């Protein structure tokens, strides 16, 4: 794929966005292996978008018109994973009141994405290995062989080779799944993508809230977003930006709170992390863009004029040397940023 052709990829419900070297290299590797009908193992930290990568593998393959089925193996009790994957017959265990097909049957002809594959019990790993090798399995409680045509894409943030050494993962299964191993780059390796992703999440959240425009992320907020280590990766960035947008009562976001657990009443005094931290004594004040400075000055002058006029907008307009229509235009533009008393100003 040529790097200057496309930097975002859409598959119905989700998007991959980026222009960094790490992002584009990873997308090229996905594109290269996608048409090859072999298992792929995705390695990556939490929140890096492993399911999104698996979806891209599916939709760029010859199986794109067939089902893309997912299973988070960490979300189920070990005793339930086998039945969820392979299905079960009526009476196979307590509570099995009828025959039920599993995820492998649901993915017939398509792709099965097994997230957190390291959580699968050893005995179930053996049955997955049989599907990879022989394209067949049996439902729980049945000896009838079921043939399937399914491509497996697995993902984990665990060290599977270490799990093999500790006899917690089958070496044969790891060999079969790792026809190609792709490491999803963490967000800290994609610094240049942070502003793109932040603007995307802000616009989408504003649309969800029914707002005409998304608030603008200020210069200091953007700089702090790029400096943040993002241990939760893209998922953490999405949450932080969406939280800032829904809380915003002004057209510009000057700071983003990274820690949603912060509260002055939290046990132990949770430390607050912000995109615009307090300045150390004697430190040089942070630089602001002309747009930020202009916005701040105009909001301040509107608030002061409204306060002096007891919130009479006509008198406030005269105070500022503006026509009433000019004042109303500024008032509508900056109303979201005005303090509560000022925002309740009356026309006259």
N, C-alpha and C positions, 0 to 999 in steps of 0.2 A: 504494500500500500504506500503510495506516495505521501510524504509528510505534509505536503502543501495542499492536499486535496480535501482532507476532512479532519477535524479535531474533535468532533462529537458524534456519538453513535446512539441512535434511538431504537429501542425495542419495545414499543407499546407503553409499558408502565414505567420505564426507567431510562436513564441516560448516563453515558460516560462522557465526562467533559475534561479537557486538559490540553495543554500544548507544551508541557515540559518534556525534556529529553527522556526522562524515566517513563512517563506516561506513554509517549509515542512508541518507544522501544517495546514496551509491554503489549501495546495494541498490535504491533506488527507480528510479534510472536504468537498472539492469539489467532490472528488472521491466517498465519502460515499453517498452524496445526488444525484449525477448525475443520477443513474438508476431509481430514484423514480419520478414518473410522477406527480410532484407537482410544483407550482410556487416557485421561489427562488428570494430573494431580496439581492442584492449586495450593500454594503455600503462602500464607499471609497473616498479618496481625489482625486483630478484631477491628471491624469497621473499615477495612480497606476496599470492600466491594467484591468479595470472592463470588457471591451469587450473581452479581452483575457480569463478571467475567465469564462465568459458566453459561449464562444466558447468551452472551455474545458468541461463545463457541457453538452453541446449539443453532442459533439463527444464521450463522455463516456456514453451516454444514448442510449436507444434502438431506438432513432430517428436519429442516426448519418448519415444514408443514405438519409434522407430527408432534406429539405432546412433549413439553418440557416440564418434568415432574421433579419436585424438590423434597428433601427430607433433612431436617436438622437432627442429626443423631444424638446431640446433647440434650434435646428437649424431651426425650422419652426415657422411661425407666429401662434398664437393660433387658428386663423380661418382656418388654413390649416391642422392642425393635424388630425382632424376628418376624412376628406376626404382621407388623406394619410394612415391612419390606416384601414379604413373600405371601401374605394373606393367610387365611386359615379356613379349615372346614368347620361345619357345625359340630359343636360338642368337643372341639379340640382341647378346650380348657374351660374353666369356670367362667361363665359370661359370654362364651362364644355361642350365641343363639342361632346364628345362621352363617352360611358360607360367605366369606368376604375376600375380595381380590386385594392384593397388596400393591405397593408402589411399582414394582417391576412390571406387573401386568398393565398398570395404568400407563406406563411409559412405553408400551409396545411400539416399536418403529421409531421411537424418539430418543430422548436423553434423560437419564436419571442423575440428578445432582445430589450427592451425599455430602452434606456439610458436616464438619467435625467428625470425620471418619475415624479419628483416633478414639472416639468414645464407644465404638461398636465392640461388643463382647467377642472373645476369641472364637467361640462356637459359631457365632453368626458370621464372623469373618470367613470361616471355612465355606459357608454356603455362598457368600458373595464371590469367593474365589472360584467356586464351581460354575457360577453364572458367567464369569469372565472367560473361563477356559472352555466351557461346553455349551453355553447359551441355554441352560436349562436349570430348573429347580423344582422343588416340591412345596406345596403349601403345608403349613403347620397342621399336623393331624392327617396327612395324606401321603401315600406312596406313589401317587400318579405324577409322572413327569410332565412338566409344562415347558415348552420351548418358547423362548423370547428372543427378540432382536432389539437390544437396548445398548446404547453407548453410555458408559459410566464416566462421569466427571466427579472427582472427589476433592474435598478441600479440608484443610486443617490449619490451626496455628500451633500445633504441637510438633515436636521433633519425633517423627515416626521412626527414624533409624535408632534413636535412643529407646523408644518403646519396643522395638524389635530386640534390642540388646537386653531389655528387662523382661522379655517373654510376654509382653502385653500386646504385641501386634505381630501378625504372621509375616515372616520374611517373604514367603511366596506371593502373598497378596500385594505387599509393597512392590515387589518386582513387576507384577502384572499391571498395577495401577500407574506405575511411573514410566510408561512409554515416553511421555513428555512431562517434565516437572517445570511449572512456571511459578515464579515468585512475584506476588503482587506487591508493587512498591508502596511503602508507607507514605503518608502525606508529607512527612518531614523531608522526604527525598523529592517532593514535587512542589517546592516553595512557590514557583511561578504559577502554579495552578490554583493557589489559595484565593486570590482575588476573583478569578473567573468563577470558581465554585461558589464563593460567597455572594457574588452578584446574582448568580443563578438561583440560589436558595432564597435570597431576599425577595427577588421578583416573584418567585413561585408562592412564597408565604403571603406576600401582599395581595396577590390574586386570590388566594384562598380566603383572605380576610375581607375581600370585596373592595380593596382600596385601588384607586386609579393609578397611583404610582407607589413604588417602593421607596422608603427612606434611603437616603444616600449614606453610605458608610464613609465617615470622615477619614482624613489622612492618618491621624494617630491611631484610629481603630483598625484601619487596614494594615498599618505597620505592625501593630501588636498581633493581629491575626497571622501574619507571615512569620513572626518570631515565635509564636506559641509552639511547643513541641508536639501537640496533638496526639497524645497516647491513644485516644479513641478514634483517630484518623478521620476519614470523611464523615462518618456518622456523627462524631463529636462536633465537627465543624458545622454540619447541617443543623444540629440542635442549638448550638450557640447563636448562629445567625438567625434562625427562625425565632428563637426566644427574644433576641434583640429587636426584631421587626415587630412582633406583636406587642412588646412593651413600649415601643417608641411612640412618643406623643409630639414629635417634631419631625420636620423633613430631613434632618441630619442626625445620624447616630454617631455620637462622639466617643462612646465607650461600649465595649461588649463584655458582659460578665461571663467568665469561663466556668465558674463554679456554681451550679444551680443549687447546691446544698448550703450556700452561705446564708447565715442568719445570725443576728446578734443574740438570739436565744438558743442557738445550737449548743449542745453539751460540748465542753472543751473549747468553745470559741472558734468556730470554723473560720479560717482565714479567707478573706475576700480577694479574688483575683479579677482584675479588670484590665481592659485594653488601654485605659488611660490612667496609670497608677499615679499616686500622689508624688509630687516632686520632692526631692531631698532639699533641705535648707541650703540656699545659696546656689542651687542648680539653675542652669540656664533654662528659661521657660520654653516649653515645646513649641515648635513652629506650627503655624496654622496656615492653611491655604487661604487665598483671597476669598474664596466662596464661603469658607467657614467663618472667617472674620466678619464678612459683610452680613451674613445671616445673623450672627450673634449681636452685632451692633444694632441692626434694624429691629430685631426682637426686643432688645433692651430699651430702645427709644420708644417703641410702641407701648411697652409696659409702663414706662415712666409717664408718658403723655396720658394714657388712660387713667393712671392713678391720680394725676393732678386734676384731671377733668371729672373725677368720680365716675369714671367709666362711661362718660358721654362721648360718643364717637365723633360727633360734629365738633364739639369743643376741642377734642384731641387733635382733629385734623387742622383746625386753626392754629393750635399750639405748635404743630410741626410745620406750619407753612404749606400745607397741602390742601387741595380741594377735597371735598367729601368723597368724590368718586375715587380719587387717587388713594385716599386713606383706606377706603373699603377694599380696594384691590390688594393693598399690602396686608390688610387685616385678614382677608380670606387666604392669602398665600401663607401667612405665618401663624395662623390661629392655633394650629396644633402645637406650636412651640411656646405659646404664651402661658404664663402661670394661671391657675384657676380663676382668680379674681379678675384678671385682665381679660381672659377669654370670655367672660360673661358680659362684656361691654355692651351697652345698649346704643341703638342708632342715634337717639337724640331726645 
